[in-house]
């Protein structure tokens, strides 16, 4: 297989990677991922959420989406209520919210790196779909 990147390109990417890994946002996302993976409480909620989702999907699959009887409809409503409760618990869990915040910060960093690389290569900034920043000349 033909190499696409030259060694100097690989070296430059490796150097940039080391700089990014030294950034506090990288440490924050790594820590948040570790906390997320270690949280038995959060992972238990997620496992139950997935189980409830699968159960509800199976119930709808057996009835074709129509209520077979009132008891079945009540059961589906009960499962949906539990799914909604679990969703609120998961998205409000401090480990989950810390992970989301760290991920958003790290994603912003990597997206900016990609945008800067594109600018260095092409001389043009990527369109951010906010025409006030460029006067709308990108179309």
C-alpha positions as CSV (number, residue, x, y, z in Angstrom):
1,X,0.0,0.0,0.0
2,X,1.3,3.4,-1.0
3,X,2.1,5.8,1.8
4,X,0.1,9.0,1.5
5,X,1.8,11.1,4.1
6,X,5.5,11.9,3.9
7,X,7.7,11.4,6.9
8,X,7.9,15.2,7.4
9,X,4.1,15.4,7.4
10,X,3.9,12.6,10.0
11,X,6.5,14.3,12.1
12,X,4.6,17.6,12.0
13,X,1.3,15.8,12.9
14,X,3.0,14.0,15.8
15,X,4.4,17.3,17.1
16,X,1.0,18.9,16.9
17,X,-0.5,15.9,18.6
18,X,1.9,16.3,21.5
19,X,1.0,20.0,21.8
20,X,-2.7,19.1,21.9
21,X,-2.1,16.3,24.4
22,X,-0.4,18.9,26.7
23,X,-3.5,21.1,26.6
24,X,-5.7,21.2,29.7
25,X,-8.7,20.3,27.6
26,X,-7.2,17.0,26.7
27,X,-6.5,16.1,30.3
28,X,-10.0,17.2,31.2
29,X,-11.7,14.9,28.6
30,X,-9.4,12.0,29.5
31,X,-10.4,12.4,33.2
32,X,-14.1,12.8,32.3
33,X,-14.0,9.6,30.2
34,X,-12.3,7.7,33.1
35,X,-14.9,9.0,35.6
36,X,-17.7,8.1,33.2
37,X,-16.4,4.6,32.8
38,X,-15.9,4.1,36.5
39,X,-19.3,5.4,37.6
40,X,-21.3,2.3,38.5
41,X,-24.3,4.5,39.3
42,X,-24.3,6.2,35.9
43,X,-23.5,3.0,34.0
44,X,-26.3,1.3,35.8
45,X,-28.8,4.0,34.8
46,X,-27.6,3.8,31.2
47,X,-27.9,0.0,31.2
48,X,-31.4,0.2,32.5
49,X,-32.3,3.0,30.0
50,X,-31.1,0.8,27.1
51,X,-33.0,-2.2,28.4
52,X,-36.2,-0.2,28.8
53,X,-35.7,1.2,25.2
54,X,-35.2,-2.3,23.8
55,X,-38.3,-3.6,25.7
56,X,-40.4,-0.8,24.4
57,X,-39.2,-1.3,20.9
58,X,-40.0,-5.0,21.2
59,X,-43.5,-4.2,22.4
60,X,-44.2,-1.9,19.5
61,X,-42.7,-4.5,17.1
62,X,-45.1,-7.1,18.3
63,X,-48.2,-4.9,17.9
64,X,-47.1,-3.1,14.8
65,X,-47.3,0.1,16.7
66,X,-51.0,-0.3,17.5
67,X,-52.4,-0.9,21.0
68,X,-53.4,-4.6,21.2
69,X,-55.3,-3.9,24.4
70,X,-55.6,-1.4,27.2
71,X,-53.2,-3.4,29.4
72,X,-50.5,-3.4,26.7
73,X,-51.0,0.3,26.2
74,X,-50.7,1.0,29.9
75,X,-47.5,-1.1,30.0
76,X,-46.0,0.8,27.2
77,X,-46.9,4.1,28.9
78,X,-45.3,2.9,32.1
79,X,-42.1,1.9,30.3
80,X,-42.0,5.2,28.4
81,X,-42.4,7.1,31.8
82,X,-39.5,5.1,33.2
83,X,-37.4,5.8,30.1
84,X,-38.1,9.6,30.6
85,X,-37.2,9.4,34.3
86,X,-33.9,7.6,33.5
87,X,-33.1,10.1,30.7
88,X,-33.5,13.0,33.2
89,X,-31.3,11.1,35.8
90,X,-28.6,10.4,33.2
91,X,-28.4,13.8,31.7
92,X,-28.5,15.5,35.1
93,X,-25.9,13.2,36.6
94,X,-22.8,15.2,37.6
95,X,-20.4,12.7,36.0
96,X,-22.4,12.8,32.7
97,X,-22.6,16.6,32.7
98,X,-18.9,16.9,33.4
99,X,-18.2,14.5,30.5
100,X,-20.4,16.5,28.1
101,X,-18.7,19.8,29.1
102,X,-15.2,18.4,28.7
103,X,-16.2,16.8,25.3
104,X,-17.6,20.1,24.0
105,X,-14.5,21.9,25.0
106,X,-12.2,19.3,23.5
107,X,-14.3,19.1,20.3
108,X,-14.1,22.9,20.0
109,X,-10.3,22.7,20.2
110,X,-10.0,19.9,17.6
111,X,-12.5,21.7,15.3
112,X,-10.4,24.8,15.5
113,X,-7.3,22.8,14.7
114,X,-9.0,21.4,11.6
115,X,-10.2,24.8,10.6
116,X,-6.7,26.3,11.0
117,X,-5.1,23.5,9.1
118,X,-7.6,24.0,6.3
119,X,-6.8,27.8,6.3
120,X,-3.0,27.1,6.2
121,X,-3.5,24.7,3.2
122,X,-6.1,26.7,1.2
123,X,-5.8,30.3,2.5
124,X,-9.5,30.3,3.2
125,X,-11.4,30.0,6.4
126,X,-14.2,27.4,6.4
127,X,-17.7,28.9,6.2
128,X,-19.3,28.9,9.6
129,X,-22.7,29.7,8.0
130,X,-22.7,33.1,9.8
131,X,-22.5,35.4,6.9
132,X,-21.9,38.4,9.2
133,X,-18.4,37.1,9.7
134,X,-17.5,37.2,6.0
135,X,-20.1,39.3,4.3
136,X,-21.7,36.3,2.6
137,X,-19.2,36.0,-0.2
138,X,-18.7,32.2,0.2
139,X,-21.7,31.3,-2.0
